[in-house]
Amino acid sequence: MKPRRDTRLAQETAQTLAAVPWVMAMRMARLAIPGAPGNQREATGMVTEKWLASVAAAQAMTLQLWMQPWHLAQALWSAAMAGPPGSSVQQRTLQRAIAPVLTGDAVLRAGLAPIRKKVLANQRRLSGGARKRRRA
């Protein structure tokens, strides 16, 4: 069974929120070792990647906001073509099509994606290796 969009967004957010303290703790532990190789690069990388991830998130959210009128027009058109005006089929189609546009889930997901990607990549890197995903 495919998870619903709102559930998937909540799962992705929870996964990101759980990984952030772990990444911060690992980085602080590594930076606490004086003279360790890569400390300067890690400290510089922390600042740079936060800035880059926040810019990427802002760009993705802006793009989604610009696309909202197009998605709304598509939703209205698909509802208009679903059946006769006022029919229950047309109303259900409109509700299903317009809900993602009105809730803003796409905007939130777009903003979370670059940040989540970077946090999970850091978690894999700091845990000692990049584990490959198994394809089922």
C-alpha positions as CSV (number, residue, x, y, z in Angstrom):
1,M,0.0,0.0,0.0
2,K,1.4,3.4,-1.0
3,P,1.7,5.8,1.9
4,R,-0.4,9.0,1.7
5,R,1.4,12.2,0.8
6,D,0.8,13.8,4.2
7,T,2.1,10.8,6.0
8,R,5.2,10.6,3.8
9,L,5.9,14.3,4.5
10,A,5.6,13.7,8.2
11,Q,7.9,10.7,8.0
12,E,10.5,12.6,6.1
13,T,10.4,15.5,8.5
14,A,10.7,13.1,11.5
15,Q,13.6,11.3,9.9
16,T,15.4,14.6,9.3
17,L,14.7,15.9,12.8
18,A,16.1,12.6,14.3
19,A,19.2,12.8,12.2
20,V,20.1,16.4,12.9
21,P,21.2,16.0,16.6
22,W,23.2,12.9,15.7
23,V,25.1,14.7,13.0
24,M,25.7,17.7,15.2
25,A,27.0,15.5,18.1
26,M,29.3,13.6,15.7
27,R,30.7,16.8,14.3
28,M,31.2,18.4,17.7
29,A,33.0,15.3,18.9
30,R,35.3,15.4,15.9
31,L,36.0,19.1,16.3
32,A,36.8,18.6,20.0
33,I,39.9,16.6,19.2
34,P,42.6,19.2,18.9
35,G,44.8,18.9,15.8
36,A,42.7,16.2,14.2
37,P,43.1,16.0,10.4
38,G,40.2,17.6,8.6
39,N,38.9,19.8,11.4
40,Q,39.3,23.0,9.5
41,R,37.7,21.5,6.4
42,E,34.8,20.2,8.6
43,A,34.3,23.5,10.3
44,T,34.3,25.4,7.0
45,G,32.0,22.8,5.4
46,M,29.4,23.1,8.2
47,V,29.0,26.8,7.4
48,T,29.1,26.5,3.7
49,E,26.6,23.5,3.4
50,K,24.1,25.2,5.7
51,W,24.1,28.3,3.5
52,L,23.9,26.2,0.3
53,A,21.1,24.0,1.6
54,S,19.0,27.0,2.8
55,V,19.5,28.7,-0.6
56,A,18.5,25.5,-2.4
57,A,15.4,25.2,-0.2
58,A,14.4,28.8,-0.8
59,Q,14.7,28.3,-4.5
60,A,12.7,25.1,-4.5
61,M,10.0,26.6,-2.4
62,T,9.8,29.7,-4.7
63,L,9.5,27.5,-7.7
64,Q,6.7,25.5,-6.1
65,L,4.9,28.8,-5.2
66,W,5.2,30.0,-8.8
67,M,3.8,26.7,-10.0
68,Q,0.7,26.8,-7.7
69,P,-1.5,28.7,-10.1
70,W,-0.7,26.2,-12.9
71,H,-1.5,23.2,-10.6
72,L,-4.7,24.9,-9.5
73,A,-5.7,25.4,-13.2
74,Q,-5.0,21.7,-13.9
75,A,-7.1,20.7,-10.9
76,L,-10.0,22.8,-12.0
77,W,-9.8,21.5,-15.6
78,S,-9.6,17.9,-14.6
79,A,-12.7,18.4,-12.4
80,A,-14.6,20.1,-15.2
81,M,-13.9,17.2,-17.5
82,A,-14.8,14.6,-14.9
83,G,-18.5,14.7,-15.3
84,P,-21.6,16.9,-15.6
85,P,-21.5,20.2,-13.5
86,G,-22.5,19.6,-9.9
87,S,-22.2,15.8,-10.1
88,S,-20.7,13.9,-7.2
89,V,-17.9,12.6,-9.5
90,Q,-17.0,16.1,-10.4
91,Q,-17.0,17.2,-6.7
92,R,-14.8,14.2,-5.6
93,T,-12.4,14.8,-8.5
94,L,-12.1,18.5,-7.6
95,Q,-11.5,17.7,-3.9
96,R,-8.8,15.2,-4.6
97,A,-7.1,17.4,-7.2
98,I,-7.2,20.7,-5.3
99,A,-6.3,19.4,-1.8
100,P,-2.5,19.2,-2.5
101,V,-2.6,22.7,-4.0
102,L,-4.4,24.3,-1.0
103,T,-2.5,22.6,1.8
104,G,0.9,23.6,0.6
105,D,2.5,20.2,1.1
106,A,4.3,20.5,-2.2
107,V,6.0,23.7,-1.0
108,L,7.0,22.2,2.3
109,R,8.3,19.1,0.7
110,A,10.3,21.1,-1.9
111,G,11.9,23.2,0.9
112,L,12.7,20.2,3.1
113,A,14.2,18.1,0.2
114,P,17.6,19.8,-0.1
115,I,18.1,20.0,3.7
116,R,17.0,16.4,4.2
117,K,19.4,15.3,1.5
118,K,22.3,17.0,3.0
119,V,21.6,15.9,6.6
120,L,21.2,12.2,5.6
121,A,24.4,12.4,3.4
122,N,26.3,13.8,6.5
123,Q,24.8,11.1,8.7
124,R,26.1,8.4,6.3
125,R,29.5,10.0,5.9
126,L,30.0,10.5,9.6
127,S,28.8,7.0,10.5
128,G,31.8,5.6,8.8
129,G,30.7,4.6,5.4
130,A,28.1,5.1,2.7
131,R,25.8,2.2,2.9
132,K,24.3,1.2,-0.5
133,R,20.6,0.8,-0.7
134,R,19.2,-2.6,-1.6
135,R,16.8,-2.6,-4.5
136,A,13.9,-4.8,-3.9
